[in-house]
């Protein structure tokens, strides 16, 4: 099982890989001693900037069968990817995580299409082809809500919402508030947004006072409390049949986080894998098959239960 220590190590390694970020870490740690208010503002900017940069993550080319369109959203845009002319099956919205992009969800999109479903992929603000320079978890949730509302206004009711990592955390909140999807799949979800601010503060040498001020600034600006995203708060309000997929060796979001979501969502199924880590769950054949089977139109009448599986190492 992963631990906060391993997540901290992975995060520290990520930020330490760039000489520029190492310099920025030193400068930020010094600034909080000399000018605390400025340190909070700078930390807020860094914390809200998706990393790695989207130009490194963006898929260079898409199959000709995919088309994309951009919708204005807040101070940026959202980008949706669809397959015109594809069979009109039940609609499934696929959402990436922090620092990711819609192309990461293509293997799952193909598996769902083969099962008779109609996948739609979403680039969240400041990710992939979507405009914007900064984002955060509350905005992720608003973006998912807006995208699903706009699809619904076009006569496309959402059969399922499938999301990875921080996108899964946002999807859980959006589903709990609006009942936007008939089914929900959470892939490697984080259970505590506060942990992210804690990891960030530790990596950049920030004090608890600076971390708390950073969180308070985000909550006040976005009108959302971080605690509202945690499983005990959000889980009981989710009425959609749900599947949680989490790897026991996930070093970014510990396996216990997936267990927490499965425990607090009534009737949720937990698919536990091994040897896949945080991102390989997005293209592992056994996981893709399990998600497609869970969401297949003829599986809608299947009763909830608990399951666990071991994926190939």
C-alpha positions in Angstrom: 0.0 0.0 0.0 1.2 3.5 -0.8 1.8 6.0 2.0 1.9 9.8 2.4 5.7 9.4 2.6 5.8 7.8 -0.9 3.5 10.4 -2.3 5.7 13.1 -0.8 8.8 11.5 -2.4 7.1 11.3 -5.8 6.0 14.9 -5.6 9.4 16.1 -4.4 11.2 14.3 -7.2 8.8 15.9 -9.7 9.5 19.4 -8.6 13.2 18.9 -8.1 13.7 17.6 -11.6 13.6 21.2 -13.0 16.5 23.6 -12.2 14.1 26.5 -12.6 11.7 25.0 -10.1 14.5 24.3 -7.6 15.5 28.0 -7.8 11.9 29.0 -7.4 11.5 26.8 -4.3 14.4 28.5 -2.6 13.1 32.0 -3.5 9.6 31.2 -2.3 10.9 29.7 1.0 12.9 32.9 1.6 10.0 35.2 0.6 7.7 33.9 3.2 10.1 35.0 5.9 10.5 38.5 4.5 7.1 39.2 3.0 4.5 36.5 4.0 1.6 38.0 2.0 3.6 38.0 -1.2 4.7 34.4 -0.5 1.0 33.4 -0.4 0.2 35.2 -3.7 3.2 33.6 -5.4 2.4 30.1 -3.9 -1.2 30.5 -5.2 0.0 31.2 -8.7 2.4 28.2 -8.7 -0.1 25.9 -7.0 -2.7 26.6 -9.7 -0.4 26.1 -12.7 -0.7 22.6 -14.2 2.6 20.8 -14.4 4.1 19.4 -16.4 3.4 22.2 -19.0 0.5 21.3 -21.3 2.7 21.7 -24.4 4.7 18.7 -23.1 1.6 16.7 -22.3 -0.6 17.5 -25.3 -1.1 14.8 -27.8 0.6 15.8 -31.1 -2.1 14.2 -33.3 -5.5 12.7 -33.2 -7.0 10.0 -35.4 -9.0 11.6 -38.2 -12.2 10.1 -36.7 -12.0 12.5 -33.8 -13.1 16.1 -34.0 -12.8 18.8 -31.4 -14.7 22.0 -30.5 -14.0 24.7 -28.0 -16.5 26.2 -25.6 -15.9 29.5 -23.8 -15.7 28.9 -20.0 -14.8 31.4 -17.3 -11.5 33.0 -18.3 -10.5 30.2 -20.6 -12.1 27.5 -22.7 -13.1 23.8 -22.6 -12.3 21.4 -25.4 -14.5 18.5 -26.3 -13.6 15.6 -28.6 -16.2 13.6 -30.4 -16.4 11.1 -33.2 -19.0 12.4 -35.7 -20.8 9.6 -37.5 -20.1 7.1 -34.7 -22.9 4.8 -33.5 -25.3 6.8 -31.3 -24.9 4.8 -28.1 -25.3 6.0 -24.5 -23.1 9.0 -23.9 -20.0 8.8 -21.6 -17.9 11.8 -20.6 -14.2 11.0 -20.0 -12.2 13.4 -17.9 -8.4 13.5 -17.2 -6.6 14.5 -14.1 -4.3 17.3 -13.0 -1.5 17.9 -15.5 -3.1 15.4 -17.9 -5.0 15.8 -21.2 -7.9 14.1 -23.0 -5.6 11.9 -25.1 -4.8 9.9 -22.0 -8.3 8.6 -22.1 -8.3 7.3 -25.7 -7.7 3.6 -24.8 -10.7 3.7 -22.5 -12.7 5.6 -25.2 -12.0 2.8 -27.7 -13.0 0.1 -25.2 -16.3 1.9 -24.4 -17.1 2.4 -28.1 -16.5 -1.3 -28.7 -19.1 -1.9 -26.0 -21.7 0.2 -27.7 -21.2 3.4 -25.8 -20.5 6.9 -27.2 -17.4 8.4 -25.6 -16.8 12.2 -25.4 -13.5 13.4 -24.1 -12.9 16.7 -22.2 -9.8 18.9 -21.9 -10.3 20.8 -18.6 -9.3 24.5 -18.3 -5.5 25.2 -18.8 -5.0 21.6 -20.0 -4.6 20.1 -23.5 -6.1 22.3 -26.1 -8.2 24.3 -23.6 -7.2 27.9 -23.0 -6.1 29.3 -19.7 -3.0 29.4 -17.6 -4.2 28.3 -14.2 -6.9 26.1 -12.7 -7.9 24.3 -9.5 -10.1 21.5 -8.1 -13.2 23.7 -7.6 -13.0 24.9 -11.2 -12.6 21.3 -12.4 -15.9 20.6 -10.7 -17.6 23.6 -12.3 -16.2 22.7 -15.7 -17.6 19.2 -15.5 -21.0 20.5 -14.4 -21.0 23.1 -17.2 -20.0 20.5 -19.9 -22.6 18.1 -18.9 -25.3 20.8 -18.7 -24.5 22.0 -22.2 -24.5 18.4 -23.5 -27.9 17.9 -21.8 -29.2 21.1 -23.4 -28.3 19.7 -26.8 -30.4 16.6 -26.0 -27.5 14.4 -25.0 -28.2 12.9 -21.5 -25.1 11.6 -19.8 -25.2 7.9 -19.2 -21.9 7.9 -17.3 -19.0 10.1 -16.1 -15.6 8.5 -16.0 -12.7 10.5 -14.5 -9.1 10.0 -13.4 -7.2 11.4 -10.4 -8.0 15.0 -9.4 -10.6 14.9 -12.2 -12.3 12.0 -10.4 -12.4 14.1 -7.2 -14.1 16.9 -9.1 -16.4 14.4 -10.8 -17.6 13.0 -7.5 -18.5 16.4 -6.2 -20.3 17.4 -9.5 -22.3 14.2 -9.4 -23.2 14.6 -5.8 -24.6 18.1 -6.4 -26.4 17.7 -9.6 -26.9 14.0 -10.3 -25.4 14.7 -13.7 -24.7 11.1 -14.7 -26.5 7.8 -14.3 -23.3 6.0 -13.6 -19.9 7.1 -12.1 -16.4 5.6 -12.5 -13.6 7.0 -10.4 -10.1 6.1 -11.4 -7.4 6.6 -8.7 -9.2 9.4 -6.9 -7.5 11.5 -4.2 -9.5 11.6 -1.0 -8.0 14.7 0.6 -7.4 17.9 -1.3 -5.8 19.3 1.8 -3.0 16.7 1.3 -2.1 18.4 -1.9 -1.6 21.7 -0.2 0.4 19.9 2.4 2.7 18.2 -0.1 3.1 21.4 -2.0 4.0 23.3 1.1 6.5 20.6 2.2 8.2 20.5 -1.3 8.5 24.3 -1.4 9.6 24.7 2.2 6.5 26.6 3.3 5.3 26.9 6.8 1.9 25.6 8.0 0.8 29.3 8.3 1.6 29.8 4.6 -0.1 26.6 3.6 -3.2 27.4 5.6 -3.3 30.9 4.1 -3.0 29.4 0.6 -5.9 27.0 1.2 -8.0 29.8 2.7 -7.3 32.0 -0.3 -8.4 29.3 -2.7 -11.6 28.5 -0.7 -12.6 32.2 -0.4 -11.9 32.9 -4.1 -13.6 29.8 -5.4 -16.5 29.6 -2.9 -15.8 26.0 -2.0 -14.3 24.3 1.1 -11.7 21.6 0.5 -13.4 19.4 3.1 -16.5 19.3 0.8 -14.5 17.2 -1.7 -13.6 14.5 0.8 -15.4 11.1 0.8 -17.3 11.5 4.1 -18.9 14.7 2.7 -19.4 13.9 -0.9 -19.9 10.1 -0.9 -23.3 9.9 0.8 -24.8 12.3 -1.6 -23.9 10.2 -4.7 -26.9 8.2 -5.8 -25.5 6.9 -9.1 -24.1 3.3 -9.3 -20.4 3.7 -8.9 -17.2 1.9 -9.6 -13.9 2.9 -8.0 -10.7 1.6 -9.6 -7.4 2.0 -7.6 -4.1 0.3 -7.6 -2.6 -0.9 -4.4 0.8 0.5 -5.4 -0.4 4.0 -6.4 2.4 6.4 -5.2 0.4 9.6 -6.0 -3.0 8.8 -4.4 -2.7 6.0 -1.9 -5.0 3.0 -2.3 -6.7 4.0 1.0 -8.1 6.9 -0.9 -10.0 4.7 -3.3 -11.1 2.5 -0.4 -12.5 5.6 1.3 -14.6 6.6 -1.7 -15.9 3.1 -2.1 -16.8 2.9 1.6 -18.8 6.2 1.6 -20.7 5.8 -1.7 -23.6 3.5 -1.1 -23.3 0.3 -3.1 -20.1 1.3 -4.8 -17.8 -1.4 -6.2 -14.1 -1.3 -5.6 -11.8 -2.8 -8.3 -8.4 -3.2 -6.7 -5.4 -3.7 -9.0 -1.7 -4.4 -8.5 1.3 -3.4 -10.4 -0.3 -0.6 -12.4 0.5 2.5 -10.3 -1.3 5.8 -10.9 -1.5 6.0 -14.7 -1.3 2.5 -16.1 -4.9 2.0 -15.0 -5.8 4.2 -18.0 -4.7 1.6 -20.5 -4.6 -1.7 -18.8 -6.7 -4.2 -20.8 -8.3 -5.8 -17.7 -9.3 -2.4 -16.3 -10.7 -1.2 -19.6 -12.7 -4.4 -19.9 -14.1 -4.0 -16.4 -15.1 -0.4 -16.9 -16.7 -1.2 -20.2 -18.6 -4.1 -18.7 -19.8 -1.9 -15.8 -21.1 0.8 -18.1 -22.4 -1.4 -20.9 -26.1 -0.7 -21.6 -27.2 -4.2 -20.8 -25.4 -4.0 -17.4 -27.6 -1.2 -16.1 -29.8 -3.7 -14.3 -26.9 -5.4 -12.5 -27.0 -4.9 -8.7 -24.3 -3.2 -6.8 -21.7 -5.2 -5.0 -18.0 -5.3 -4.1 -15.3 -6.8 -6.2 -11.5 -6.9 -6.3 -9.2 -8.0 -9.0 -5.4 -8.4 -9.5 -4.1 -6.9 -12.7 -1.1 -8.3 -14.5 2.2 -7.0 -13.1 
